[in-house]
Amino acid sequence: MILDPPIPHAIFAPMPDSSLAPLIVIDLQTGMFDGRFEPPIHDADGIVARARAVIGWARRSGRKVAFIRHDGPQGDPLAPGASGWPVWPALGQDADEPTFGKTVGDAFSNAALGGWVAGQGAGAVILLGAQSDFCVAATVKGAMARGLGVTVVSDAHSTLDTPAESAAEIIARHNVAFEAAGAKLATAASLSGR
């Protein structure tokens, strides 16, 4: 029997630590809550409360938190400089928590986000935000395509009703799809203890 020579341990990279998985808050911007151009997202007050609880848990557990801001085209409620563009102030973003802009659904389209996640030494991310059927879904897919493990906070992402489906139905359908694609689901309470 012929055995391959042993591979030196020095060439193995350390396994990423899932306990370092950062929290990424997707597109929870003023325009999703203030009702000036569209109705607020489904269960807006509940989303803010649960997002704040998870953000607090992440900070207490030593995880990093980043915010994603959609940069819509000129004239869009989420366009840079528009009233709907800033991260929703009620979330309480700390000054040292970065904001990454994007112009498409997948937050990882901004290479700086991928670099920031890699800099945490993590092989996984925790996601919450809006909209379930657009930017959250695209970011779940984008994270997985980059080999990251994904946990979605199942009760801290939201969207708007459509003529065909209520927001609650869209959220539930996407939770099933996220899990089927290999993401883990966790509730805000299961993470934060609140």
Summary of the structure (lengths in Angstrom):
residues: 194
radius of gyration: 17.9
end to end distance: 58.5
largest distance: 73.7
contacts: 614
relative contact order: 0.19
helix: 38%
strand: 19%
